[in-house]
Amino acid sequence: MGFLTWIAFLPLLGAIIIALVPKNNERIVKYIAAVATAIPLVLAAILYFLFDRGLPGINSESTMQFVEHYEWIPVFNIDYFVGVDGLSYPMVFLTTLLAFLCIFASWRVIDRAIKGYYALFLLLETGMVGTFIALDFFLFYVFWEITLLPMYFLIGIWGGPRREYAAIKFFLYTLLGSVRRLLAILALYFTHEPRTFNMLELMAGSGGYSRTFQVWIYAAFYVAFAIKVPVFPFHTWLPDAHVEAPTPVSVILAGVLLKMGTYGLLRVNFPLLPQATVYLALPLAILGMINIVYGAFVAMAQKDLKKLVAYSSISHMGYVLLGMASFTPQGINGAVLQMFNHGVVTAMLFLLVGVIYDRAHHREIDGFGGLAVRMPIYAGITSLAFFAALGLPGLNSFISEALVFLGAFSVYKLITIISAIGIVVTAAYFLWALQRMFLGGLNPKYQDLPEINGREIFTLVPLGVIVIILGVYPMPILNLINTSMVNLISIVQQ
C-alpha cells in the first residue's frame, strides 16, 4: 500500500478500533482518534516535499503522482485507482489538517456517546480524502457517498435544538445530487467503448461526445456539485446545517465538504466535458457573481454569529466559481488557492464561534460588547480571522481574491465589477460584527467570562500561521497548483 491508501484508510482503521474499545474509556477513545488523524497529517506533509511541481496531472496517469492502480471488480472494469496532482493534493492536506485539529476541538464539546461521535468523524475523514484521490468513477462515487451518512448522524445526534430538521434537509439535498451524478456516471460508462469507470480513459475519449450529450451530462454533474458548494439557489440547506451542527462538524462542513463541489467541477466537468464547459462558462460566472453579492448582503443581515459565517462561506465560494469560469491562469489559480484559503479561514471562524458559545451559551452578536477588555487574546485571534476573511492585504484571502478578479476582469468586465461589491459588503459586516462584539464598554454579564484556553489556542494557531504566511508568500500553494491548472485550461480550450 502507498501513501495515499494509508492517508485515506488510517482514520477508518481508527474508527474500527474505537468501536472495539470498551465503554467508559473516553480518554482512550480520544487518544485513538488523535493518533488516527495525526498520522495521515504527517504523511500528507511528507508528500508535500515529495511532490513534483512540474508534472501537469489532470488527464494522464503518467503525470499523476503517488498513483496506486489495482484491479478491483474486473468484470465491470472497476479499479482501485487513486492519485493526486496539483488540484487534489492541497485538498488532501487541508482535509488531514482540519480533521486533526477538529479532534482536539471536540474534546470538551462532545460529552455524550463519545465512541459513536469519534468513529463517525474518522469515517467522514476517510470519505473526504478518498473523494479527492479517487480516479475511478465508481470509487469516486463510493467515497463521496461515505461522507453523507456520518455527516447526517453527526448533525442529527450531536447538533442543536433543530438538529433533526437540519440533518434531514442536508441528507435530502445531497441525495438529490447523488442520484443525478450516478445517472451521469452510468451514461458515460455505457457510452464509452470499452466500458470503463476510469476517469482518465473517459477524458481521453471525450472528443467523441457531441456537445448536446456533453451539456446534458454537465448539467447532471453540475446539480450534484452545485448543491455541495453550495451555488445559488441550492444553498438553503447550508445555514441550517451550520447553525445546528456542533462546532467541529461545522469546521469540516465549511472547510472541506464545500470544496468537494468545486473540486468535482474542476476534476470532472472541465476536462471530461470541455465543449459544455466553454458553452456554459458565462452562466457559471453569473452564478458566481450572485453567490458573492447575495451571500454578502444576507450575511450582513444576520444577528447570529454562526449564521453570519455560514452566509459568508456562500459568498466566498462565489469567488471560486468566478475564477473557474474565466479560463485564465490567474483566475483558475486564484480559484483553487481560494478553495484552500477559505478552508483555513472559515475553520478559524467556526472554531472561534465555538469558543464564545461554550462560554456565553449564545451567538447573538448584539448580546456581547466590550469583550476585548475581558478576553484580549480571543479578541486578537478573532480580529485576525475577520481581517483574513474580508481580504485584508497581507493575509491569505487577499491574494486568492485578487487573482480571481485579475483573471475574471479580462473576460467578464461587468460581472467582475458587480462582484467587487461583495468585497465592500464583506468588509462592512465583519467590521460591524467586530465592533459590536469587542469594542465599547464590557457587558456586565460577561465580567467573569474566562479567556480562551490552551487547547483552543492549539487548534487556532496553526491556521493563523498559515493565514499570515500565505498572505505574505503564497508560492507554497501556487507552486503546487500552477502546472496542473495551466494544463486544465489547455484541455478545456483545445
N, C-alpha and C positions, 0 to 999 in steps of 0.2 A: 504494500500500500504506500501511496505517495503522500506528500504534504497535504494536498487538498482533501483527500479522504479522511486523514486524521483530523484536520480542522473541522470538517463537516460532522463527523460522527463521534468525536470525543464527547461533545455535550450529550448526545443520545446515550452513550455508554454511561455517563454520569447520571442521567435520568433513570436508567435501569438500576444502577447501584443504589440510588436514593430510594427507589421503590422497594428494595430488599432490606433497607435499614429498619430495625425495629422501631416501634412508636416511642415517643418521649425521648428521642435522641436528636433534638433540634440543632444542637451545636454541631454535631457530626454532619447532619444534612447540609447545613450552611457551608461547612468546610469543603464537603464534596462538591457542592455547586461552584464554590470559588475556584477550586482546582480544575474542574471540568470546563471552566471558561478561561482560566488563566493560561493553560497550555495552548489552546487554539490561538490566543492572542500572541503568545511568544512565537509560535510557528508562523503566524501571519506576518509578524515583524521580521522574522528571518527571511521570508520571501521578498520583503522589500529590498533587501541587499542582494538577493539572487536574481531579481527581476531584470530582464534585458530590455532596456528602454528603446532599442532600435527595432524590435520586432513589431509589425503592424497588427497582428492578430485579426480579429473580426470574422474573416471568411475563409481561413485556411488553417487546417490542423497543424501544418508545419510551422506556422507563425504564432500559434497559441503556445502558452507556456505552462509548464508543470502538468502536461497532459497525461491523463490515465484513460485508456480506451480498451475495454474488455467486452466480449460478448456477454449478453445477459439473457435475453429471450430470443434466440436466433431465428425461431420460426416466424417471428414478426419483425425481424431486423431491428430489435430493440437492444441498444448497447448501454453499458455503464461508461459514459463518455463525459469527462469533466476536464476543464482547463480554464485558464484566466488570460486576460490581456489587459491593455490599458483602461478599458471600460469597466471590467469586472473586479480587478484586484483592489482598487480603492474602496469599493463597496464591501468586499470581504474583510478588509482591515477595519473599516468603520463598524461593521457588524460585530466583530470579535471584541473591539474596544468597548463599545456601548454595552454589550452583553455582560462583560466582566464588571464594569462599573455599576450596572444595574443590580447585580447580585448583592453588592455592598449597600446600595441604596435600599434594598429590600429588607435588610436585617432588622430594622426597627419598625418598618411599615407593616409588614405582614406578621400577624400574630395568631393566626389560626390555619389549620390544615396546611402546615408548612411543607410537608412532604409533597403533597399534590402540587402546590404552587411552584416549588423549585423544579420538580420533574417536568411540569408543563413548560416552564420557562426555558429549560435546557432543550426540550423538544422543539420549541419555537426557534431557538438559535440554529439547530440543525436544518430546519426548513428554510430559513433565510439564507444561510451560507450556501446550501445546496442549490437554491434558485439562482444565485449569482455565478456558480461554477458549472452548472449543467449545460452541456452542448448537444444533448439528445432531447427531442421534444417530449418524449414520454417521461423521461427523468425530470425534465423541467416542470412538467405538469404535476408530477407526484410531489416534488419538493414544494411547489407553490401551494398545493392543497394542504400539505402538512402544516403550514403556518396558520391555516384557517381555524382548525379546532382548538389548538392551545390558546390562541388569542380570544376566541369565543368564550372559553371557560375562565380565562384569566380576568376578563372583564365581567362576565356573568356571575362569578362566585366571589371575587375579591374586590369588586367595584363598589360604587357609591349607591345611594338610595334607588336610582332608576337604572341599575346595572342590567337587569333582565331586558328591558326595552332597548338599551344601547347595544347589548350583545346580539340580540336578535336582528336589529337593524343592520349592524355590521355584517352578520352572517348572510342575510338575505341579499344585500348589495353585492357582496363578494361572490356569492353563489351565482347570481345573475351573470356576472362577468365570466365566471369559470365555465359555465355551460357554453357560452359563445366562443371562448378560447378553445375548448375541446372540439367543437364543431369545425373551427378553422384548422386546427391541427390535423384532424381526420381528413378534411378536404385536401390538404397538402399531401398527406400520406398516400391517398388513393390517386392523386393526380400524377405524382412523380413515378417514373419507371427507371430502375426497380424501386419498389415501395420501401420507404425508409423514414425513420424519425430523426435521422442525423441532420441537425440544423445546417451544418456547413455544406453537406451534399445538396440540401434543398436550396441553399443560397446559390450554389454553382449552377443549378438548373432553373433559376428564376427568370432567365431570359426567355424561356419558352412560355411564360404565363402572359396572357393577354392583360391589357390594362383594366378591362372590366372585371376580370377574375381577381386581379390584384386589389382593386378597390373594395370588392366585397369581403375579401379575406382581411384586408387592412381594417375595415370597419368592425369586423368581428373581434379582432385582436384589440382594436382601439378601445372598445367599450370595456373590455376586461382590464386593460391597463389604466384607462382614464378613471375608473372607479377607485383604483388604488392610489392614484396621485394625490388627491382627487381633483379632477378637472370639472369646472362648472359645466352642467348642472348636477353632476354626480357627487357633489361634495357634502350633502346634508348629513351623511352618517358620521362624518369626522368630528364635529364639535360634541355631539352626544357621546361618542366613544371616548374622547379625551376627557370630558368632564367626569364621567363615571369611572374610568379606569384608574387603578392605583398608579402612583407616580412612576415607578419603574416601567410599567407597561405603557404608559403614555410616552416615555422616553423612547422605547423601542418602536412604538407605533409611528411616531413622527420622525424619529431619527433614521429608521431603516425601512419600515414597511412602505412608507410613501415613495421611497426611492425605487422600490420594486416596479412601480408603474412606469416611471420614466426610463428605468433600465430596460424594461420589456420593450418599450417603443424603440429604443436605440439598438437593442440586441436583435429584435425580431423584425419589426416593421421596416426599419430603414434599409438594412442590407438584403432582406428577403423580398421586399415589395417596393423596389426603388421607383418604379413608374408611379404607383399610387402615392408614394411618399412625396414626390415632387408635385403631383397633381393636387394633393391635399395640404400642401405646406401653408398656404395663405389661411385657410380655416384654423390650422393649428396655431399660427401666430396670433390670430384674433382671439382664440380661446385663452392663449397665454396672457394676452393683454387684459381680458376680462378677469381672469384669476388674480392678476396683480392689483388692478384697481378695485374691483369688487371686494376681494378679500381684505384689502387695506381699510376701506371705508366701513365694512362690517366690524372689523377688529376695533376700530375707533369707538364704535357704539357699545362695546362690551363693558360691563361692570364687574364681571367675574374674571380674575386674572388668568385662569386656565383657559377660558374661552377666548380671551384676547390672544393668547399664544397660539391656540388652535387655528383661529382665523388668520393669524399672521403666517402660519405654515401654508395655508391655501394661497395666500398672496405670494410668498417666496417661491413656491413651486411653479408659479406662473413665469418667473424669470427663466427657469429651466426650459419650459415649453417654448418660450420666445427665442431663446438661444438655439435650441434644436432646429426650429423652423427656418433659421437663417441660412443654413448650409455653408457657413463661413468658418474658417479655422478659429477666429476669435470667438464667434458666437457659440459654437458647439463645444469648444474647450471650456468656455465660461459656464455653459450649461452643466457639464459633468463636474467641474470644480464647485459649482453652486450646490449640486447634489451632496457633495462631501461636506462643504462648509455649512450648509443648512442642517445637515445631520448633527454636526458638532454643536452649533449654536442652539438649535432647538432642544437638544438634550440638556444643555446647561439651563435653559429657561424652565423646562419642566421639572428638573431637579430642584431648582430654586423655588418654584411654586410649591413643591412638596415640603421643602424646609419650613416655609412660613405657615403652611396649612397644618403641619404637625404641631405647631406651637399655638397658633391662634384659632384653629379649627374652623376657619372660614377663608374664602378667597376674594371677598369683596374689596375692590381697590379703594373705594371711598371709606371703608371701615378702618383703615390704618391711618398713618400720619406721623411724621417725625421719627420713623423707625431708625434713621441713620444715627440718632443720638444713642439709642439703646443697643443697636446691632450694627456697628460701623463696618465690621468685616463682611457681614452679609450684604450690607448696602453697597460696599465696594465691588464685590463679586457680581452682584446683580446689575450694577451700573455697567460693568464690562460686558456682560451678556446683552444688555439692552443696546449699548452702543454698537456692538458687533451686529446685532440683528437689524439695526437701522442703516447699516452700511457705512459706518464712520471710517474715513481713510485711515490706514494704519492697522485696521483689523480685517479679518479674513473675508467677510462678505463683500466688502468694498471691491476687492479685486475681481471676484466672480461676476458681480453685478455690472461692473464697468466693462468687462469683456463681453458680456451678453449684449449690452447696449451698443458697444462698438461694432459687433458683428451684425446685430439686427438693424442698426440705423442705415447701413449701406444697402439694405434690401427693402425694409419696411419703414420708411421715414415717419409717416403719420402714426402708425401703430406704436413705434418706439417713443415718439413724443408724448402720446397719450399715456403710455405705460409709465413714463417718468413721473406722472402724477403720484403713482404708488410710492415713490421714494419720499416725497414730501409728506404724504399722509402717514407713512410708516414712522418717520421721524416724529411726527406730531403725537401719535398715540403712545409710543414708547416713552417719550419725554414727559408727556402728561401723566402717564402711569407712575413714572419715577418721581415726579413732583408730589403727587397725591399720597404716595406710599412713604416716602423717605424724608421729605422736606417739611418745614414748618415745625410747630410745637408737637411734642410727643403726646400721643393719645394716652390719657391716664390709665386706661385699661391695660396697656402694654408696658407699664413701667418696670415690670418684673420679667419681661419676656427674655428667655435665655438666648445667648449668642449662638451662632452656628457652631457645631461641634467638629471634632477632628475627623470622624467618619464621613460626615457630609462634605467637609473640605477635601478629603481624599478623592471623592467622586467628582469633584468640580475642577480641581487644579489641573489634571491632565488636559481637560477640554479647554480651559483658559489658556494654557500654554500653547496649544495648537492654534487657537484663535489669534494669538499675538504673533506667533512665528509665521503662519501663513499670510497674515496681514502685511508683514514686512517683507517676507521672501516666499512667494507661493510656488517656487520651482520644484520643491519636493513632490508636489502632486502634479503640477503641469508637465514635468518631465516624464511622469508615468503615463499620462493620458494622451499627449500630443500626437505621437506617431499613429496610434490606433484611430484617433479622431480624424486625422488627415486622410487615412485610408478609408474610413467610413464615408467621408464626403465624396471621395473619388468613386466609390461604389455606387452611391446614390445618383451622382451626376453623370455617370458614364453613358 
